[in-house]
Amino acid sequence: MEAQPGLAWVLLLSLIAECLKLVHSREFTVKDIIYLHPSTTPYPGGFKCFTCENAADNYECNRWAPDVYCPRETQYCYTRHKMNANGGSELVTKRCASLKDCLSVGCTQPDTEGYKICTSCCEGTICNLPLPRNTSQAVFATLSPINQTSRQSLRSAVTLMCISVLLLLFE
């Protein structure tokens, strides 16, 4: 019986190709997040953010982020992404943040070495999964209006005005 190295190579390469299909990407899925971050809260309104300091990339940050709730004095999740001239990640920092930390989001112009920094904030549990890479992604995304007190005052004023009009109509 004669050896057939060509056929052996084809079989080996097809086996490798099948194995590569099974390899998962380095990005997290929503299913991964739900598994890693259960939804029970220690206090009303409690939430979590991905947290890391100067991680090499988004995967390393999210992979090793501690599974803890944010302090009560914070309301948002903050992300700072430093990129090189080619758009590759250099440093990723994610943490819980207060309102004042989130008032200056956006992207800087590339410095003399070509580095650009984009920052973003969001409201909601583990909402800081993706990285901001440009000005359309480097935003402050909230679920509720930031200035609740002025909105509440306006609502009260409209309610009083409606009651006054109704009273005038029925006099």
Secondary structure in CASP SS format (residue, H / E / C, confidence):
PFRMAT SS
TARGET T0000
AUTHOR 0000-0000-0000
METHOD secondary structure of the structure
MODEL  1
M C 1.00
E C 1.00
A C 1.00
Q C 1.00
P H 1.00
G H 1.00
L H 1.00
A H 1.00
W H 1.00
V H 1.00
L H 1.00
L H 1.00
L H 1.00
S H 1.00
L H 1.00
I H 1.00
A H 1.00
E H 1.00
C H 1.00
L H 1.00
K H 1.00
L H 1.00
V C 1.00
H C 1.00
S C 1.00
R C 1.00
E C 1.00
F C 1.00
T C 1.00
V H 1.00
K H 1.00
D H 1.00
I H 1.00
I H 1.00
Y H 1.00
L H 1.00
H C 1.00
P C 1.00
S C 1.00
T C 1.00
T C 1.00
P C 1.00
Y C 1.00
P C 1.00
G C 1.00
G C 1.00
F C 1.00
K C 1.00
C C 1.00
F C 1.00
T C 1.00
C E 1.00
E E 1.00
N E 1.00
A E 1.00
A C 1.00
D C 1.00
N H 1.00
Y H 1.00
E H 1.00
C H 1.00
N H 1.00
R H 1.00
W H 1.00
A C 1.00
P C 1.00
D C 1.00
V C 1.00
Y C 1.00
C C 1.00
P C 1.00
R C 1.00
E C 1.00
T C 1.00
Q C 1.00
Y E 1.00
C E 1.00
Y E 1.00
T E 1.00
R E 1.00
H E 1.00
K E 1.00
M E 1.00
N C 1.00
A C 1.00
N C 1.00
G C 1.00
G C 1.00
S E 1.00
E E 1.00
L E 1.00
V E 1.00
T E 1.00
K E 1.00
R E 1.00
C E 1.00
A E 1.00
S C 1.00
L C 1.00
K H 1.00
D H 1.00
C H 1.00
L C 1.00
S C 1.00
V C 1.00
G E 1.00
C E 1.00
T C 1.00
Q C 1.00
P C 1.00
D C 1.00
T C 1.00
E C 1.00
G C 1.00
Y C 1.00
K E 1.00
I E 1.00
C E 1.00
T E 1.00
S E 1.00
C E 1.00
C E 1.00
E C 1.00
G C 1.00
T C 1.00
I C 1.00
C C 1.00
N C 1.00
L C 1.00
P C 1.00
L C 1.00
P C 1.00
R C 1.00
N C 1.00
T C 1.00
S C 1.00
Q C 1.00
A C 1.00
V C 1.00
F E 1.00
A E 1.00
T C 1.00
L C 1.00
S C 1.00
P C 1.00
I C 1.00
N C 1.00
Q H 1.00
T H 1.00
S H 1.00
R H 1.00
Q H 1.00
S H 1.00
L H 1.00
R H 1.00
S H 1.00
A H 1.00
V H 1.00
T H 1.00
L H 1.00
M H 1.00
C H 1.00
I H 1.00
S H 1.00
V H 1.00
L H 1.00
L H 1.00
L H 1.00
L H 1.00
F C 1.00
E C 1.00
END
